Amino acid sequence: MSRLSMLIKYLPTIFLIFLFGCSQSTPPIPPTNGAKIYFTGESARGRSIKMTSLPPFLKVSHVRSCVHCHGPKGKGAIWMTNEVKAPDISYKNLMSDEAPYTGYKGHKTYNDDLIIRALRQGIASDGRVIDPSMPRWAIEDDDMKDLIDFLKTL
């Protein structure tokens, strides 16, 4: 898909992000590094977690971390594009073939390694490429472990 056709496809979403942002009000951040990464996109180790592969026109200041699209409890359901809702990324949901998954029907069970692959490379548990509205993140191994430990609490 060319950049122009992607721009045209995502233009309504881009407009809404700039107009309203896609964040929800968030509760106080729990005192763990994984929670800090989830809620702020910043590591307690002083690292900023950066997006690596979104088209430049979608890299807006409103989307800096997981919470902006998946919500404070990881339940998702926030429209990212006209066709895509942010999925429920609670660990319980990702670990179950039976769970209602708002990203697409019939997802395969994730494990920690597949979650890491999804976050860094944008590849789902079944090998399909995740929609480009989901950022790919540059995150160090120790921060990734902390983030996954936090997802287990959702």
C-alpha positions as CSV (number, residue, x, y, z in Angstrom):
1,M,0.0,0.0,0.0
2,S,1.5,3.4,-1.0
3,R,2.0,6.1,1.6
4,L,-0.6,8.3,-0.2
5,S,-3.3,5.6,-0.1
6,M,-2.4,4.9,3.6
7,L,-2.7,8.6,4.3
8,I,-6.1,8.7,2.6
9,K,-7.3,5.6,4.4
10,Y,-6.2,6.9,7.9
11,L,-7.0,10.6,7.4
12,P,-10.3,10.5,9.5
13,T,-8.4,8.8,12.3
14,I,-5.5,11.2,12.1
15,F,-8.0,14.1,12.3
16,L,-9.7,12.7,15.4
17,I,-6.4,12.0,17.1
18,F,-5.3,15.6,16.6
19,L,-8.7,16.9,17.6
20,F,-9.4,14.8,20.6
21,G,-6.4,12.5,21.2
22,C,-7.0,8.8,21.9
23,S,-6.2,8.8,25.5
24,Q,-8.6,8.2,28.4
25,S,-8.1,9.8,31.8
26,T,-5.7,7.5,33.6
27,P,-5.6,6.5,37.3
28,P,-2.4,7.1,39.3
29,I,0.4,5.0,38.0
30,P,1.3,1.9,40.1
31,P,4.9,2.0,41.4
32,T,6.5,-0.6,39.1
33,N,8.7,-0.1,36.0
34,G,6.3,-2.1,33.8
35,A,3.4,0.1,34.9
36,K,5.4,3.2,34.2
37,I,6.2,2.0,30.7
38,Y,2.6,1.0,30.1
39,F,1.2,4.4,31.2
40,T,3.9,6.8,30.1
41,G,6.2,5.2,27.6
42,E,9.1,6.0,29.9
43,S,11.2,3.4,31.8
44,A,12.1,3.9,35.4
45,R,15.7,3.3,34.1
46,G,15.6,6.7,32.4
47,R,14.8,5.3,28.9
48,S,12.2,6.6,26.6
49,I,10.4,3.8,24.7
50,K,10.2,4.9,21.1
51,M,8.0,3.8,18.2
52,T,10.0,2.2,15.4
53,S,7.8,1.6,12.4
54,L,4.6,3.6,12.2
55,P,4.1,5.8,9.1
56,P,5.4,9.3,10.1
57,F,1.9,10.9,9.8
58,L,0.6,8.7,12.6
59,K,3.5,9.5,15.0
60,V,1.7,12.0,17.1
61,S,2.5,13.2,20.5
62,H,-0.8,11.9,21.9
63,V,0.2,8.2,21.4
64,R,3.3,7.7,23.5
65,S,2.4,4.5,25.4
66,C,0.1,1.5,25.6
67,V,-2.5,3.2,27.8
68,H,-3.4,5.7,25.1
69,C,-5.1,3.1,23.0
70,H,-5.6,0.0,25.2
71,G,-6.8,1.9,28.2
72,P,-5.8,1.8,31.9
73,K,-7.0,-1.8,32.3
74,G,-5.8,-3.1,28.9
75,K,-9.3,-3.7,27.7
76,G,-8.9,-1.8,24.4
77,A,-12.0,-1.1,22.3
78,I,-10.8,2.4,21.3
79,W,-11.2,2.9,17.6
80,M,-7.7,3.3,16.0
81,T,-9.0,3.5,12.4
82,N,-12.3,3.1,10.7
83,E,-11.6,-0.7,10.6
84,V,-9.5,-1.4,13.7
85,K,-10.2,-1.2,17.4
86,A,-7.4,-1.5,19.9
87,P,-7.7,-5.1,21.3
88,D,-8.0,-6.3,24.8
89,I,-4.4,-7.0,25.8
90,S,-5.0,-8.2,29.3
91,Y,-2.7,-11.1,29.9
92,K,-5.6,-13.5,30.7
93,N,-7.2,-12.6,27.3
94,L,-3.9,-13.1,25.4
95,M,-3.3,-16.5,27.0
96,S,-6.8,-17.8,26.0
97,D,-8.0,-19.2,22.6
98,E,-11.6,-18.8,24.0
99,A,-11.3,-15.2,25.2
100,P,-13.2,-12.4,23.3
101,Y,-10.4,-10.6,21.5
102,T,-11.5,-7.3,19.9
103,G,-8.6,-7.2,17.4
104,Y,-9.8,-10.1,15.3
105,K,-11.7,-13.3,15.8
106,G,-10.0,-16.6,16.5
107,H,-6.6,-15.4,17.7
108,K,-4.1,-18.0,18.7
109,T,-2.8,-18.1,22.3
110,Y,0.1,-15.9,23.0
111,N,3.1,-16.6,25.2
112,D,5.7,-14.1,26.5
113,D,7.9,-14.6,23.4
114,L,5.0,-14.0,21.0
115,I,4.0,-10.8,23.0
116,I,7.5,-9.6,22.6
117,R,7.4,-10.3,18.9
118,A,4.1,-8.5,18.5
119,L,5.4,-5.4,20.3
120,R,8.8,-5.2,18.5
121,Q,7.9,-6.5,15.1
122,G,4.2,-6.2,14.7
123,I,3.6,-10.0,14.1
124,A,0.6,-11.6,15.8
125,S,0.6,-15.0,17.5
126,D,-0.6,-16.6,14.3
127,G,2.1,-15.0,12.1
128,R,-0.1,-12.4,10.5
129,V,1.1,-8.8,10.4
130,I,-0.7,-6.6,12.9
131,D,-2.4,-3.5,11.6
132,P,0.0,-0.5,11.2
133,S,-2.1,1.5,13.7
134,M,-0.3,-0.6,16.3
135,P,3.1,0.9,17.0
136,R,6.2,-1.3,16.9
137,W,8.3,-0.4,19.9
138,A,12.1,-0.3,20.6
139,I,12.3,-1.6,24.1
140,E,15.2,-3.1,26.0
141,D,15.0,-6.7,27.2
142,D,14.8,-5.8,30.9
143,D,12.1,-3.2,30.3
144,M,10.2,-5.7,28.2
145,K,10.3,-8.2,31.0
146,D,8.9,-5.6,33.4
147,L,6.2,-4.6,30.9
148,I,5.1,-8.2,30.5
149,D,5.1,-8.6,34.3
150,F,2.7,-5.7,34.5
151,L,0.5,-7.0,31.7
152,K,0.1,-10.1,33.9
153,T,-1.7,-7.9,36.5
154,L,-4.3,-6.6,34.0
